[in-house]
Amino acid sequence: MHDIADLEARGVASVVVCSEGFVEAAEVQAVALGTPVARVFVPHPIQDRTDAEVRAYADGAFDAIVRAVTRAG
């Protein structure tokens, strides 16, 4: 979150991508940083997923990530 907030402050469009297990933590961090950090969540957990499952998560999140980075709604 800190890295994304720093990139945003430098004018680099960015988005945090993390698993749904961190929704609350991401919100708390965004508030603490005082910046509206764009966030996209994928299913939780990630660590024990196969490569194919992680690719499917990424594919499923792709459009939301592009929208967040381009601010296209």
mmJSON file of the N, C-alpha and C atoms, coordinates in Angstrom:
{"data_MODEL":{"atom_site":{
"group_PDB":["ATOM","ATOM","ATOM","ATOM","ATOM","ATOM","ATOM","ATOM","ATOM","ATOM","ATOM","ATOM","ATOM","ATOM","ATOM","ATOM","ATOM","ATOM","ATOM","ATOM","ATOM","ATOM","ATOM","ATOM","ATOM","ATOM","ATOM","ATOM","ATOM","ATOM","ATOM","ATOM","ATOM","ATOM","ATOM","ATOM","ATOM","ATOM","ATOM","ATOM","ATOM","ATOM","ATOM","ATOM","ATOM","ATOM","ATOM","ATOM","ATOM","ATOM","ATOM","ATOM","ATOM","ATOM","ATOM","ATOM","ATOM","ATOM","ATOM","ATOM","ATOM","ATOM","ATOM","ATOM","ATOM","ATOM","ATOM","ATOM","ATOM","ATOM","ATOM","ATOM","ATOM","ATOM","ATOM","ATOM","ATOM","ATOM","ATOM","ATOM","ATOM","ATOM","ATOM","ATOM","ATOM","ATOM","ATOM","ATOM","ATOM","ATOM","ATOM","ATOM","ATOM","ATOM","ATOM","ATOM","ATOM","ATOM","ATOM","ATOM","ATOM","ATOM","ATOM","ATOM","ATOM","ATOM","ATOM","ATOM","ATOM","ATOM","ATOM","ATOM","ATOM","ATOM","ATOM","ATOM","ATOM","ATOM","ATOM","ATOM","ATOM","ATOM","ATOM","ATOM","ATOM","ATOM","ATOM","ATOM","ATOM","ATOM","ATOM","ATOM","ATOM","ATOM","ATOM","ATOM","ATOM","ATOM","ATOM","ATOM","ATOM","ATOM","ATOM","ATOM","ATOM","ATOM","ATOM","ATOM","ATOM","ATOM","ATOM","ATOM","ATOM","ATOM","ATOM","ATOM","ATOM","ATOM","ATOM","ATOM","ATOM","ATOM","ATOM","ATOM","ATOM","ATOM","ATOM","ATOM","ATOM","ATOM","ATOM","ATOM","ATOM","ATOM","ATOM","ATOM","ATOM","ATOM","ATOM","ATOM","ATOM","ATOM","ATOM","ATOM","ATOM","ATOM","ATOM","ATOM","ATOM","ATOM","ATOM","ATOM","ATOM","ATOM","ATOM","ATOM","ATOM","ATOM","ATOM","ATOM","ATOM","ATOM","ATOM","ATOM","ATOM","ATOM","ATOM","ATOM","ATOM","ATOM","ATOM","ATOM","ATOM","ATOM","ATOM","ATOM","ATOM","ATOM","ATOM"],
"id":[1,2,3,4,5,6,7,8,9,10,11,12,13,14,15,16,17,18,19,20,21,22,23,24,25,26,27,28,29,30,31,32,33,34,35,36,37,38,39,40,41,42,43,44,45,46,47,48,49,50,51,52,53,54,55,56,57,58,59,60,61,62,63,64,65,66,67,68,69,70,71,72,73,74,75,76,77,78,79,80,81,82,83,84,85,86,87,88,89,90,91,92,93,94,95,96,97,98,99,100,101,102,103,104,105,106,107,108,109,110,111,112,113,114,115,116,117,118,119,120,121,122,123,124,125,126,127,128,129,130,131,132,133,134,135,136,137,138,139,140,141,142,143,144,145,146,147,148,149,150,151,152,153,154,155,156,157,158,159,160,161,162,163,164,165,166,167,168,169,170,171,172,173,174,175,176,177,178,179,180,181,182,183,184,185,186,187,188,189,190,191,192,193,194,195,196,197,198,199,200,201,202,203,204,205,206,207,208,209,210,211,212,213,214,215,216,217,218,219],
"type_symbol":["N","C","C","N","C","C","N","C","C","N","C","C","N","C","C","N","C","C","N","C","C","N","C","C","N","C","C","N","C","C","N","C","C","N","C","C","N","C","C","N","C","C","N","C","C","N","C","C","N","C","C","N","C","C","N","C","C","N","C","C","N","C","C","N","C","C","N","C","C","N","C","C","N","C","C","N","C","C","N","C","C","N","C","C","N","C","C","N","C","C","N","C","C","N","C","C","N","C","C","N","C","C","N","C","C","N","C","C","N","C","C","N","C","C","N","C","C","N","C","C","N","C","C","N","C","C","N","C","C","N","C","C","N","C","C","N","C","C","N","C","C","N","C","C","N","C","C","N","C","C","N","C","C","N","C","C","N","C","C","N","C","C","N","C","C","N","C","C","N","C","C","N","C","C","N","C","C","N","C","C","N","C","C","N","C","C","N","C","C","N","C","C","N","C","C","N","C","C","N","C","C","N","C","C","N","C","C","N","C","C","N","C","C","N","C","C","N","C","C"],
"label_atom_id":["N","CA","C","N","CA","C","N","CA","C","N","CA","C","N","CA","C","N","CA","C","N","CA","C","N","CA","C","N","CA","C","N","CA","C","N","CA","C","N","CA","C","N","CA","C","N","CA","C","N","CA","C","N","CA","C","N","CA","C","N","CA","C","N","CA","C","N","CA","C","N","CA","C","N","CA","C","N","CA","C","N","CA","C","N","CA","C","N","CA","C","N","CA","C","N","CA","C","N","CA","C","N","CA","C","N","CA","C","N","CA","C","N","CA","C","N","CA","C","N","CA","C","N","CA","C","N","CA","C","N","CA","C","N","CA","C","N","CA","C","N","CA","C","N","CA","C","N","CA","C","N","CA","C","N","CA","C","N","CA","C","N","CA","C","N","CA","C","N","CA","C","N","CA","C","N","CA","C","N","CA","C","N","CA","C","N","CA","C","N","CA","C","N","CA","C","N","CA","C","N","CA","C","N","CA","C","N","CA","C","N","CA","C","N","CA","C","N","CA","C","N","CA","C","N","CA","C","N","CA","C","N","CA","C","N","CA","C","N","CA","C","N","CA","C","N","CA","C","N","CA","C","N","CA","C"],
"label_alt_id":[null,null,null,null,null,null,null,null,null,null,null,null,null,null,null,null,null,null,null,null,null,null,null,null,null,null,null,null,null,null,null,null,null,null,null,null,null,null,null,null,null,null,null,null,null,null,null,null,null,null,null,null,null,null,null,null,null,null,null,null,null,null,null,null,null,null,null,null,null,null,null,null,null,null,null,null,null,null,null,null,null,null,null,null,null,null,null,null,null,null,null,null,null,null,null,null,null,null,null,null,null,null,null,null,null,null,null,null,null,null,null,null,null,null,null,null,null,null,null,null,null,null,null,null,null,null,null,null,null,null,null,null,null,null,null,null,null,null,null,null,null,null,null,null,null,null,null,null,null,null,null,null,null,null,null,null,null,null,null,null,null,null,null,null,null,null,null,null,null,null,null,null,null,null,null,null,null,null,null,null,null,null,null,null,null,null,null,null,null,null,null,null,null,null,null,null,null,null,null,null,null,null,null,null,null,null,null,null,null,null,null,null,null,null,null,null,null,null,null],
"label_comp_id":["MET","MET","MET","HIS","HIS","HIS","ASP","ASP","ASP","ILE","ILE","ILE","ALA","ALA","ALA","ASP","ASP","ASP","LEU","LEU","LEU","GLU","GLU","GLU","ALA","ALA","ALA","ARG","ARG","ARG","GLY","GLY","GLY","VAL","VAL","VAL","ALA","ALA","ALA","SER","SER","SER","VAL","VAL","VAL","VAL","VAL","VAL","VAL","VAL","VAL","CYS","CYS","CYS","SER","SER","SER","GLU","GLU","GLU","GLY","GLY","GLY","PHE","PHE","PHE","VAL","VAL","VAL","GLU","GLU","GLU","ALA","ALA","ALA","ALA","ALA","ALA","GLU","GLU","GLU","VAL","VAL","VAL","GLN","GLN","GLN","ALA","ALA","ALA","VAL","VAL","VAL","ALA","ALA","ALA","LEU","LEU","LEU","GLY","GLY","GLY","THR","THR","THR","PRO","PRO","PRO","VAL","VAL","VAL","ALA","ALA","ALA","ARG","ARG","ARG","VAL","VAL","VAL","PHE","PHE","PHE","VAL","VAL","VAL","PRO","PRO","PRO","HIS","HIS","HIS","PRO","PRO","PRO","ILE","ILE","ILE","GLN","GLN","GLN","ASP","ASP","ASP","ARG","ARG","ARG","THR","THR","THR","ASP","ASP","ASP","ALA","ALA","ALA","GLU","GLU","GLU","VAL","VAL","VAL","ARG","ARG","ARG","ALA","ALA","ALA","TYR","TYR","TYR","ALA","ALA","ALA","ASP","ASP","ASP","GLY","GLY","GLY","ALA","ALA","ALA","PHE","PHE","PHE","ASP","ASP","ASP","ALA","ALA","ALA","ILE","ILE","ILE","VAL","VAL","VAL","ARG","ARG","ARG","ALA","ALA","ALA","VAL","VAL","VAL","THR","THR","THR","ARG","ARG","ARG","ALA","ALA","ALA","GLY","GLY","GLY"],
"label_asym_id":["A","A","A","A","A","A","A","A","A","A","A","A","A","A","A","A","A","A","A","A","A","A","A","A","A","A","A","A","A","A","A","A","A","A","A","A","A","A","A","A","A","A","A","A","A","A","A","A","A","A","A","A","A","A","A","A","A","A","A","A","A","A","A","A","A","A","A","A","A","A","A","A","A","A","A","A","A","A","A","A","A","A","A","A","A","A","A","A","A","A","A","A","A","A","A","A","A","A","A","A","A","A","A","A","A","A","A","A","A","A","A","A","A","A","A","A","A","A","A","A","A","A","A","A","A","A","A","A","A","A","A","A","A","A","A","A","A","A","A","A","A","A","A","A","A","A","A","A","A","A","A","A","A","A","A","A","A","A","A","A","A","A","A","A","A","A","A","A","A","A","A","A","A","A","A","A","A","A","A","A","A","A","A","A","A","A","A","A","A","A","A","A","A","A","A","A","A","A","A","A","A","A","A","A","A","A","A","A","A","A","A","A","A","A","A","A","A","A","A"],
"label_entity_id":["1","1","1","1","1","1","1","1","1","1","1","1","1","1","1","1","1","1","1","1","1","1","1","1","1","1","1","1","1","1","1","1","1","1","1","1","1","1","1","1","1","1","1","1","1","1","1","1","1","1","1","1","1","1","1","1","1","1","1","1","1","1","1","1","1","1","1","1","1","1","1","1","1","1","1","1","1","1","1","1","1","1","1","1","1","1","1","1","1","1","1","1","1","1","1","1","1","1","1","1","1","1","1","1","1","1","1","1","1","1","1","1","1","1","1","1","1","1","1","1","1","1","1","1","1","1","1","1","1","1","1","1","1","1","1","1","1","1","1","1","1","1","1","1","1","1","1","1","1","1","1","1","1","1","1","1","1","1","1","1","1","1","1","1","1","1","1","1","1","1","1","1","1","1","1","1","1","1","1","1","1","1","1","1","1","1","1","1","1","1","1","1","1","1","1","1","1","1","1","1","1","1","1","1","1","1","1","1","1","1","1","1","1","1","1","1","1","1","1"],
"label_seq_id":[1,1,1,2,2,2,3,3,3,4,4,4,5,5,5,6,6,6,7,7,7,8,8,8,9,9,9,10,10,10,11,11,11,12,12,12,13,13,13,14,14,14,15,15,15,16,16,16,17,17,17,18,18,18,19,19,19,20,20,20,21,21,21,22,22,22,23,23,23,24,24,24,25,25,25,26,26,26,27,27,27,28,28,28,29,29,29,30,30,30,31,31,31,32,32,32,33,33,33,34,34,34,35,35,35,36,36,36,37,37,37,38,38,38,39,39,39,40,40,40,41,41,41,42,42,42,43,43,43,44,44,44,45,45,45,46,46,46,47,47,47,48,48,48,49,49,49,50,50,50,51,51,51,52,52,52,53,53,53,54,54,54,55,55,55,56,56,56,57,57,57,58,58,58,59,59,59,60,60,60,61,61,61,62,62,62,63,63,63,64,64,64,65,65,65,66,66,66,67,67,67,68,68,68,69,69,69,70,70,70,71,71,71,72,72,72,73,73,73],
"pdbx_PDB_ins_code":[null,null,null,null,null,null,null,null,null,null,null,null,null,null,null,null,null,null,null,null,null,null,null,null,null,null,null,null,null,null,null,null,null,null,null,null,null,null,null,null,null,null,null,null,null,null,null,null,null,null,null,null,null,null,null,null,null,null,null,null,null,null,null,null,null,null,null,null,null,null,null,null,null,null,null,null,null,null,null,null,null,null,null,null,null,null,null,null,null,null,null,null,null,null,null,null,null,null,null,null,null,null,null,null,null,null,null,null,null,null,null,null,null,null,null,null,null,null,null,null,null,null,null,null,null,null,null,null,null,null,null,null,null,null,null,null,null,null,null,null,null,null,null,null,null,null,null,null,null,null,null,null,null,null,null,null,null,null,null,null,null,null,null,null,null,null,null,null,null,null,null,null,null,null,null,null,null,null,null,null,null,null,null,null,null,null,null,null,null,null,null,null,null,null,null,null,null,null,null,null,null,null,null,null,null,null,null,null,null,null,null,null,null,null,null,null,null,null,null],
"Cartn_x":[0.817,0.0,0.867,1.925,2.792,3.42,3.862,4.48,3.474,2.257,1.238,0.9,0.758,0.476,1.607,2.848,3.993,3.985,3.716,3.65,2.551,1.375,0.269,0.666,1.351,1.785,2.758,3.46,4.409,3.747,2.434,1.715,1.687,2.077,2.072,0.805,-0.085,-1.334,-1.012,-1.607,-1.282,-2.512,-2.435,-3.524,-2.939,-3.497,-3.126,-3.939,-3.287,-3.983,-3.64,-4.663,-4.447,-5.672,-5.543,-6.663,-7.725,-8.923,-10.081,-9.883,-8.924,-8.63,-8.066,-7.71,-7.084,-7.915,-9.2,-10.074,-10.03,-10.259,-10.292,-8.922,-7.867,-6.525,-6.195,-6.599,-6.342,-7.088,-8.325,-9.101,-8.453,-8.038,-7.389,-6.104,-5.314,-4.073,-4.345,-5.341,-5.661,-6.063,-6.866,-7.277,-6.06,-5.211,-4.03,-3.073,-2.993,-2.111,-2.742,-4.033,-4.715,-4.836,-4.893,-4.994,-5.94,-6.733,-7.636,-6.873,-6.339,-5.566,-6.529,-6.423,-7.27,-6.913,-7.951,-7.727,-8.567,-7.966,-8.668,-8.365,-9.417,-9.251,-9.529,-8.75,-8.918,-9.28,-9.764,-10.142,-8.983,-9.369,-8.414,-8.657,-7.624,-6.203,-5.544,-4.336,-3.567,-2.447,-1.84,-0.59,-0.644,-1.782,-1.833,-2.533,-2.666,-3.305,-2.296,-2.803,-1.95,-1.644,-0.667,-0.349,-1.575,-2.314,-3.501,-4.558,-4.729,-5.7,-5.29,-4.011,-3.532,-3.716,-3.433,-3.66,-5.141,-6.015,-7.458,-7.858,-7.276,-7.537,-7.101,-5.899,-5.373,-6.256,-6.652,-7.542,-8.85,-9.391,-10.643,-10.551,-9.368,-9.168,-8.687,-8.301,-7.655,-8.457,-9.726,-10.532,-10.641,-10.819,-10.906,-9.587,-8.484,-7.162,-6.986,-7.333,-7.21,-8.106,-9.353,-10.253,-9.662,-9.096,-8.539,-7.334,-6.489,-5.282,-5.613,-6.596,-6.948,-8.061,-8.575,-9.657,-10.885,-11.093,-12.22,-13.452,-13.736,-14.95,-14.78],
"Cartn_y":[-1.183,0.0,1.255,1.237,2.415,2.69,1.627,1.8,2.363,1.85,2.328,3.787,4.131,5.528,6.435,5.965,6.764,6.939,5.858,5.968,6.928,6.816,7.726,9.174,9.417,10.778,11.32,10.426,10.817,10.905,10.644,10.739,9.462,8.338,7.057,6.307,6.108,5.392,3.985,3.611,2.334,1.728,0.446,-0.261,-1.375,-1.553,-2.665,-3.873,-5.012,-6.261,-7.213,-7.642,-8.585,-9.465,-10.446,-11.38,-10.812,-11.364,-10.904,-10.992,-11.775,-11.876,-10.596,-9.648,-8.408,-7.162,-7.331,-6.192,-5.171,-5.635,-4.712,-4.065,-4.845,-4.304,-3.258,-3.492,-2.53,-1.228,-1.329,-0.118,0.676,-0.007,0.659,1.353,0.681,1.269,2.486,2.396,3.528,4.738,4.517,5.616,6.175,5.286,5.723,6.527,6.144,6.855,8.152,8.299,9.522,9.682,8.583,8.646,7.57,7.866,6.861,5.904,4.846,3.879,2.909,2.795,1.866,0.436,-0.399,-1.773,-2.733,-3.865,-4.951,-6.21,-6.976,-8.166,-9.426,-10.445,-11.767,-12.747,-13.939,-14.905,-15.252,-15.612,-15.97,-17.427,-18.182,-17.828,-18.003,-17.495,-17.609,-18.639,-18.68,-19.424,-20.897,-21.559,-22.976,-23.258,-22.25,-22.403,-22.909,-23.621,-24.074,-22.881,-23.052,-21.989,-21.651,-22.666,-22.439,-21.649,-21.935,-21.204,-19.743,-19.503,-18.124,-17.368,-18.038,-17.4,-17.068,-17.949,-17.692,-16.502,-16.393,-15.232,-13.953,-14.003,-12.831,-12.474,-13.475,-13.226,-12.606,-13.108,-12.599,-11.172,-10.77,-9.428,-8.427,-8.903,-8.047,-6.79,-6.942,-5.777,-4.765,-5.248,-4.34,-3.607,-4.291,-3.663,-2.571,-2.881,-1.886,-0.678,-0.929,0.188,1.029,0.38,1.123,1.965,1.421,2.144,3.27,3.046,4.072,4.985,4.682,5.444,5.494,4.393,4.323,3.695,4.113,3.663,2.455],
"Cartn_z":[0.0,0.0,0.0,0.788,0.831,-0.531,-1.197,-2.52,-3.522,-3.488,-4.415,-4.13,-2.851,-2.484,-2.952,-2.816,-3.256,-4.772,-5.506,-6.965,-7.389,-6.754,-7.076,-6.814,-5.7,-5.375,-6.422,-7.098,-8.145,-9.515,-9.547,-10.811,-11.624,-11.013,-11.71,-11.318,-12.272,-11.99,-11.501,-10.379,-9.742,-9.107,-8.829,-8.165,-7.302,-6.127,-5.248,-5.676,-5.825,-6.097,-4.962,-4.235,-3.145,-2.979,-2.127,-1.96,-1.034,-1.171,-0.414,1.096,1.527,2.948,3.53,2.675,3.123,2.838,2.594,2.298,3.434,4.656,5.794,6.022,5.958,6.157,5.098,3.852,2.778,3.034,3.51,3.808,4.939,5.986,7.121,6.659,5.839,5.341,4.465,3.579,2.71,3.543,4.571,5.447,6.189,6.715,7.452,6.575,5.306,4.376,3.882,4.112,3.712,2.216,1.504,0.052,-0.455,-1.459,-2.016,-2.94,-2.379,-3.148,-3.832,-5.154,-5.9,-5.504,-5.332,-4.895,-5.721,-6.078,-6.752,-5.95,-5.666,-4.846,-5.652,-5.368,-5.973,-4.863,-5.214,-4.183,-3.235,-2.031,-0.974,-0.609,-0.308,-0.272,-1.634,-1.739,-2.976,-2.83,-1.661,-1.487,-1.88,-1.747,-2.081,-3.406,-4.242,-5.55,-6.584,-7.56,-8.664,-9.574,-10.427,-11.394,-12.24,-12.648,-13.479,-12.703,-11.43,-10.623,-10.451,-10.225,-10.077,-11.39,-12.518,-13.819,-13.999,-13.567,-13.682,-12.809,-11.614,-10.756,-11.47,-12.061,-12.765,-13.956,-14.716,-15.858,-15.397,-14.293,-13.769,-13.259,-12.822,-12.267,-13.312,-14.481,-15.477,-15.811,-16.138,-16.527,-15.388,-14.168,-13.011,-12.793,-13.017,-12.866,-13.91,-15.159,-16.231,-15.928,-15.506,-15.156,-14.028,-13.016,-11.879,-12.3,-13.116,-13.531,-14.498,-15.342,-16.335,-15.83,-14.655,-14.031,-14.938,-15.665,-16.613,-15.959,-14.757,-14.095,-13.295],
"occupancy":[1.0,1.0,1.0,1.0,1.0,1.0,1.0,1.0,1.0,1.0,1.0,1.0,1.0,1.0,1.0,1.0,1.0,1.0,1.0,1.0,1.0,1.0,1.0,1.0,1.0,1.0,1.0,1.0,1.0,1.0,1.0,1.0,1.0,1.0,1.0,1.0,1.0,1.0,1.0,1.0,1.0,1.0,1.0,1.0,1.0,1.0,1.0,1.0,1.0,1.0,1.0,1.0,1.0,1.0,1.0,1.0,1.0,1.0,1.0,1.0,1.0,1.0,1.0,1.0,1.0,1.0,1.0,1.0,1.0,1.0,1.0,1.0,1.0,1.0,1.0,1.0,1.0,1.0,1.0,1.0,1.0,1.0,1.0,1.0,1.0,1.0,1.0,1.0,1.0,1.0,1.0,1.0,1.0,1.0,1.0,1.0,1.0,1.0,1.0,1.0,1.0,1.0,1.0,1.0,1.0,1.0,1.0,1.0,1.0,1.0,1.0,1.0,1.0,1.0,1.0,1.0,1.0,1.0,1.0,1.0,1.0,1.0,1.0,1.0,1.0,1.0,1.0,1.0,1.0,1.0,1.0,1.0,1.0,1.0,1.0,1.0,1.0,1.0,1.0,1.0,1.0,1.0,1.0,1.0,1.0,1.0,1.0,1.0,1.0,1.0,1.0,1.0,1.0,1.0,1.0,1.0,1.0,1.0,1.0,1.0,1.0,1.0,1.0,1.0,1.0,1.0,1.0,1.0,1.0,1.0,1.0,1.0,1.0,1.0,1.0,1.0,1.0,1.0,1.0,1.0,1.0,1.0,1.0,1.0,1.0,1.0,1.0,1.0,1.0,1.0,1.0,1.0,1.0,1.0,1.0,1.0,1.0,1.0,1.0,1.0,1.0,1.0,1.0,1.0,1.0,1.0,1.0,1.0,1.0,1.0,1.0,1.0,1.0,1.0,1.0,1.0,1.0,1.0,1.0],
"B_iso_or_equiv":[0.0,0.0,0.0,0.0,0.0,0.0,0.0,0.0,0.0,0.0,0.0,0.0,0.0,0.0,0.0,0.0,0.0,0.0,0.0,0.0,0.0,0.0,0.0,0.0,0.0,0.0,0.0,0.0,0.0,0.0,0.0,0.0,0.0,0.0,0.0,0.0,0.0,0.0,0.0,0.0,0.0,0.0,0.0,0.0,0.0,0.0,0.0,0.0,0.0,0.0,0.0,0.0,0.0,0.0,0.0,0.0,0.0,0.0,0.0,0.0,0.0,0.0,0.0,0.0,0.0,0.0,0.0,0.0,0.0,0.0,0.0,0.0,0.0,0.0,0.0,0.0,0.0,0.0,0.0,0.0,0.0,0.0,0.0,0.0,0.0,0.0,0.0,0.0,0.0,0.0,0.0,0.0,0.0,0.0,0.0,0.0,0.0,0.0,0.0,0.0,0.0,0.0,0.0,0.0,0.0,0.0,0.0,0.0,0.0,0.0,0.0,0.0,0.0,0.0,0.0,0.0,0.0,0.0,0.0,0.0,0.0,0.0,0.0,0.0,0.0,0.0,0.0,0.0,0.0,0.0,0.0,0.0,0.0,0.0,0.0,0.0,0.0,0.0,0.0,0.0,0.0,0.0,0.0,0.0,0.0,0.0,0.0,0.0,0.0,0.0,0.0,0.0,0.0,0.0,0.0,0.0,0.0,0.0,0.0,0.0,0.0,0.0,0.0,0.0,0.0,0.0,0.0,0.0,0.0,0.0,0.0,0.0,0.0,0.0,0.0,0.0,0.0,0.0,0.0,0.0,0.0,0.0,0.0,0.0,0.0,0.0,0.0,0.0,0.0,0.0,0.0,0.0,0.0,0.0,0.0,0.0,0.0,0.0,0.0,0.0,0.0,0.0,0.0,0.0,0.0,0.0,0.0,0.0,0.0,0.0,0.0,0.0,0.0,0.0,0.0,0.0,0.0,0.0,0.0],
"pdbx_formal_charge":[null,null,null,null,null,null,null,null,null,null,null,null,null,null,null,null,null,null,null,null,null,null,null,null,null,null,null,null,null,null,null,null,null,null,null,null,null,null,null,null,null,null,null,null,null,null,null,null,null,null,null,null,null,null,null,null,null,null,null,null,null,null,null,null,null,null,null,null,null,null,null,null,null,null,null,null,null,null,null,null,null,null,null,null,null,null,null,null,null,null,null,null,null,null,null,null,null,null,null,null,null,null,null,null,null,null,null,null,null,null,null,null,null,null,null,null,null,null,null,null,null,null,null,null,null,null,null,null,null,null,null,null,null,null,null,null,null,null,null,null,null,null,null,null,null,null,null,null,null,null,null,null,null,null,null,null,null,null,null,null,null,null,null,null,null,null,null,null,null,null,null,null,null,null,null,null,null,null,null,null,null,null,null,null,null,null,null,null,null,null,null,null,null,null,null,null,null,null,null,null,null,null,null,null,null,null,null,null,null,null,null,null,null,null,null,null,null,null,null],
"auth_seq_id":[1,1,1,2,2,2,3,3,3,4,4,4,5,5,5,6,6,6,7,7,7,8,8,8,9,9,9,10,10,10,11,11,11,12,12,12,13,13,13,14,14,14,15,15,15,16,16,16,17,17,17,18,18,18,19,19,19,20,20,20,21,21,21,22,22,22,23,23,23,24,24,24,25,25,25,26,26,26,27,27,27,28,28,28,29,29,29,30,30,30,31,31,31,32,32,32,33,33,33,34,34,34,35,35,35,36,36,36,37,37,37,38,38,38,39,39,39,40,40,40,41,41,41,42,42,42,43,43,43,44,44,44,45,45,45,46,46,46,47,47,47,48,48,48,49,49,49,50,50,50,51,51,51,52,52,52,53,53,53,54,54,54,55,55,55,56,56,56,57,57,57,58,58,58,59,59,59,60,60,60,61,61,61,62,62,62,63,63,63,64,64,64,65,65,65,66,66,66,67,67,67,68,68,68,69,69,69,70,70,70,71,71,71,72,72,72,73,73,73],
"auth_comp_id":["MET","MET","MET","HIS","HIS","HIS","ASP","ASP","ASP","ILE","ILE","ILE","ALA","ALA","ALA","ASP","ASP","ASP","LEU","LEU","LEU","GLU","GLU","GLU","ALA","ALA","ALA","ARG","ARG","ARG","GLY","GLY","GLY","VAL","VAL","VAL","ALA","ALA","ALA","SER","SER","SER","VAL","VAL","VAL","VAL","VAL","VAL","VAL","VAL","VAL","CYS","CYS","CYS","SER","SER","SER","GLU","GLU","GLU","GLY","GLY","GLY","PHE","PHE","PHE","VAL","VAL","VAL","GLU","GLU","GLU","ALA","ALA","ALA","ALA","ALA","ALA","GLU","GLU","GLU","VAL","VAL","VAL","GLN","GLN","GLN","ALA","ALA","ALA","VAL","VAL","VAL","ALA","ALA","ALA","LEU","LEU","LEU","GLY","GLY","GLY","THR","THR","THR","PRO","PRO","PRO","VAL","VAL","VAL","ALA","ALA","ALA","ARG","ARG","ARG","VAL","VAL","VAL","PHE","PHE","PHE","VAL","VAL","VAL","PRO","PRO","PRO","HIS","HIS","HIS","PRO","PRO","PRO","ILE","ILE","ILE","GLN","GLN","GLN","ASP","ASP","ASP","ARG","ARG","ARG","THR","THR","THR","ASP","ASP","ASP","ALA","ALA","ALA","GLU","GLU","GLU","VAL","VAL","VAL","ARG","ARG","ARG","ALA","ALA","ALA","TYR","TYR","TYR","ALA","ALA","ALA","ASP","ASP","ASP","GLY","GLY","GLY","ALA","ALA","ALA","PHE","PHE","PHE","ASP","ASP","ASP","ALA","ALA","ALA","ILE","ILE","ILE","VAL","VAL","VAL","ARG","ARG","ARG","ALA","ALA","ALA","VAL","VAL","VAL","THR","THR","THR","ARG","ARG","ARG","ALA","ALA","ALA","GLY","GLY","GLY"],
"auth_asym_id":["A","A","A","A","A","A","A","A","A","A","A","A","A","A","A","A","A","A","A","A","A","A","A","A","A","A","A","A","A","A","A","A","A","A","A","A","A","A","A","A","A","A","A","A","A","A","A","A","A","A","A","A","A","A","A","A","A","A","A","A","A","A","A","A","A","A","A","A","A","A","A","A","A","A","A","A","A","A","A","A","A","A","A","A","A","A","A","A","A","A","A","A","A","A","A","A","A","A","A","A","A","A","A","A","A","A","A","A","A","A","A","A","A","A","A","A","A","A","A","A","A","A","A","A","A","A","A","A","A","A","A","A","A","A","A","A","A","A","A","A","A","A","A","A","A","A","A","A","A","A","A","A","A","A","A","A","A","A","A","A","A","A","A","A","A","A","A","A","A","A","A","A","A","A","A","A","A","A","A","A","A","A","A","A","A","A","A","A","A","A","A","A","A","A","A","A","A","A","A","A","A","A","A","A","A","A","A","A","A","A","A","A","A","A","A","A","A","A","A"],
"auth_atom_id":["N","CA","C","N","CA","C","N","CA","C","N","CA","C","N","CA","C","N","CA","C","N","CA","C","N","CA","C","N","CA","C","N","CA","C","N","CA","C","N","CA","C","N","CA","C","N","CA","C","N","CA","C","N","CA","C","N","CA","C","N","CA","C","N","CA","C","N","CA","C","N","CA","C","N","CA","C","N","CA","C","N","CA","C","N","CA","C","N","CA","C","N","CA","C","N","CA","C","N","CA","C","N","CA","C","N","CA","C","N","CA","C","N","CA","C","N","CA","C","N","CA","C","N","CA","C","N","CA","C","N","CA","C","N","CA","C","N","CA","C","N","CA","C","N","CA","C","N","CA","C","N","CA","C","N","CA","C","N","CA","C","N","CA","C","N","CA","C","N","CA","C","N","CA","C","N","CA","C","N","CA","C","N","CA","C","N","CA","C","N","CA","C","N","CA","C","N","CA","C","N","CA","C","N","CA","C","N","CA","C","N","CA","C","N","CA","C","N","CA","C","N","CA","C","N","CA","C","N","CA","C","N","CA","C","N","CA","C","N","CA","C","N","CA","C","N","CA","C","N","CA","C","N","CA","C"],
"pdbx_PDB_model_num":[1,1,1,1,1,1,1,1,1,1,1,1,1,1,1,1,1,1,1,1,1,1,1,1,1,1,1,1,1,1,1,1,1,1,1,1,1,1,1,1,1,1,1,1,1,1,1,1,1,1,1,1,1,1,1,1,1,1,1,1,1,1,1,1,1,1,1,1,1,1,1,1,1,1,1,1,1,1,1,1,1,1,1,1,1,1,1,1,1,1,1,1,1,1,1,1,1,1,1,1,1,1,1,1,1,1,1,1,1,1,1,1,1,1,1,1,1,1,1,1,1,1,1,1,1,1,1,1,1,1,1,1,1,1,1,1,1,1,1,1,1,1,1,1,1,1,1,1,1,1,1,1,1,1,1,1,1,1,1,1,1,1,1,1,1,1,1,1,1,1,1,1,1,1,1,1,1,1,1,1,1,1,1,1,1,1,1,1,1,1,1,1,1,1,1,1,1,1,1,1,1,1,1,1,1,1,1,1,1,1,1,1,1,1,1,1,1,1,1]
}}}
